[in-house]
Amino acid sequence: MQVTDIIARARSLTYNQSSANPQDSDIINMINQAQQAMVGWLLTLQPDYLPDVQATVAYISDQQEYQLPAGLSQIQLVEVTDLGYPLRLKASHYTARDYFLGPGEPDHYYWRNDSTLGNLIGFLPTPGRDGNGNNVTITYTPAVADVAQDTDVPTIPLELHPALVYAVCMLMRERDQQPVQDFAALYDDQLTKYTSFILRGRGDERRRVRWRP
């Protein structure tokens, strides 16, 4: 479905003609909000749904934080490669940085999003040396692109577009402080159907299963 189809379908299902009815731009924001939530669910069902990609950075002595790509959803692995052996760093939280004495050889990392600088990775303790080339490899799951205009098509599988419509309906209802239970049940039903669709297709000899929304 294109964005314009999702908007029309959501409006039709909600029958909401009140003055509080959201504008198309508001519904596009709801589509993106719902899509990102559904991607998180998809990754629990299909961990390889979004193939991991890699980025590299180089330690700079006494520099704690480094820029990462903008389209980043989840960090899977951070590995130092110039020690003669691979060193996997442990995940931490940026609030823990006050507890690490440094500079030194990092054994932890944290990831945070800065409103100005974007995605940043920090190392704990702060590196006490320059890296030998790009000595840190970050393996991460990329973020799904947001939709922006009526002709865009959400990037989640087409089989889940009906569920996306119901998710948008729930958000529209919540905005107007109306009950969402009916749409929540329809949404859950679509996710259950998709789960069954995927499970029936798993195995060494995958079978094609016709999708029935």
N, C-alpha and C positions, 0 to 999 in steps of 0.2 A: 504494500500500500504506500502511496505517496502521502506526504504530510497533509495535503488538502483532503484526501480521502479519510484519513484518521480524524481530522477536525470535524468533517461533515458527519461521520458516523457517531462520534462522541456527542455532538450536539443533538443528533436525532435520538440517541438512546436516553439522554438525560432529560429531554423535553423541557429544557430550562430556558424560558423566555424572559426571565426577570432582568431588572436593570443591573443585577450583580453578575450577569452572565459574562464570563471572561472574553477578552478580545483574542483574535487569532494569535497574536504575539504571546499572550499569556499561555495559551494552550500549547504553543510550540515549546515554551519553557517546561510545561508539564510533561510533554512527550519526552524531552531530554531527561527530566528527572526520573520518569518511569523507566526509560530505556537503561539508564545507568544502574538502577536498582535491579533490573532484570538481568543485566550482564553479570552482576555479582552472583545472582542465583545460577546463571548458566555455567559459570566457572566452577561451582561446586558440583554440577552434574557432568560437565565436560571440561575437565581441567585444560585440555588442549584446544578449546574453542578459539582462543586468541593465542596464536603461536608467540612464544617468548622471543624477545629481541635483546640485543646487547648494546651497551654503551661503555666507554672507557674514560677514565680520568687519570691524571698523574698527580701524585703527592707533591705538594709544595711545602717546604719546611715552615712550620708555625701557622699554616692556613688550615682552618678546621672545616669549612664548608665549600662545596663545589657545585657548579650548575649541572643539572640533569635535563634531558629532553622534556618538552612540555607535555606530550602525549603519554603520560605514564599513569598506569592504574595500580600496579602492585609490584613491589620488588621481591624477586624470588631468591636471588643469590648475589652476594658481594664477595669477590675473591681477589686477594693480592697475589700477583704473579711473578714478582721479581725477587723472591727470597730463596730461590733454588728449590722450592716446594710450594704447592698451592696452599694458601692460608685462607680459610673461609671465615669471614667476620660474622659476629653475632649481631642480631638486630637489637636495638635499644630505642629509647625515646629521647628527644632532644633535651627534655628537662633533666636528664641524667648527666648532662655534660659537666655540671658543677661538681660531680663526685669523682671525676676522672682526673688524676694528676697528670700533668704533661709539661712539655711535649714528650712524645715517646713513639713506640711502634703500636699503631692502632690494633685493637682486637674486637672492637664494636663499631657499629655505624648506626646512624639514624637518618630518617627521611622526613622532610617537612616541606610545606608549601608556603612560600612567602608571597604576600600580596603584590609585591613589586618585582621580585626576582624570579618568582616561579618555583619550580621543583628544585630542591637543594638536598644534597647528601652531605652529612657531616661525619667525621671520624673521631672516635674516642679511644685513647686520648688523641689530642691534636698531633698530626704527624711531626716528627722531629727530624725528618729528612726529606730530600727531594726524591721523587720516584725515578726509577730507571725506565724511561719512556712512559707510556700510558700503563702504569703498573697495577691499576685496579679495574677489574671487569665487573660491570653491573648487569645482571640478567634480570629483565623485568617484563611484566605483562603490559602491553600498550593499552591506552584508553580507547574506548570506542568514540568515534567522532559524533558530535552533536549534529542534529539537523538545524537548518537555519532558514529555509524558505519552503514555499508550498510544494515545489517539485522534488524536494529531497525525499529519499526513501531511507527509513531507519535501517541500520546495519545489522540488527538482530535478525535471526532466521525468519523467513516469511511465515513459517508455521506458527510463530509466536505473535504475529501482528494482531490477531484478534485479542489476545491477552493484553497487548499494549493498549488497545482501544479501551478495554475495561479498566485498566489501571488509570488511564487519563480520566475516565468517567468518575472514578473514585476521587481523584484529585479535584475535579470540578465540583463534585458534591461536597467534599470537605470545605472547599472555598466558600460555598453557600451555606455551610453548616447544616447539611442535609444528610440523611442516613446513607451509608455506603454498603450495607451488608449484602444486598442483592448483587451488586457489581463485584464485591469481594468474592462471593461464591462462584460467579461466572469466571472470574480471573483464576481462582484456584483450580477450577475444572479444566481450564485451558492448559495450565502448567502440568496438571496430572496427565492429560492426554499427550503432551509433548514428552514427558518423562517416559511414558509407555512407548511412545514412538521411538525414542532413542534406545531404550533397553531392548526392544525387539530387534533392533538393527545391529546390536553388538555381537561380537563373536568373530571367529576366524573366517567364517563364510557369511558375510553380511547379506541380509535379505532386504530388498526394497519394500518398504511399507508405505502404502498410500496414506497421505495425511487427510484426515476428515475433521474439519473444524466444527 
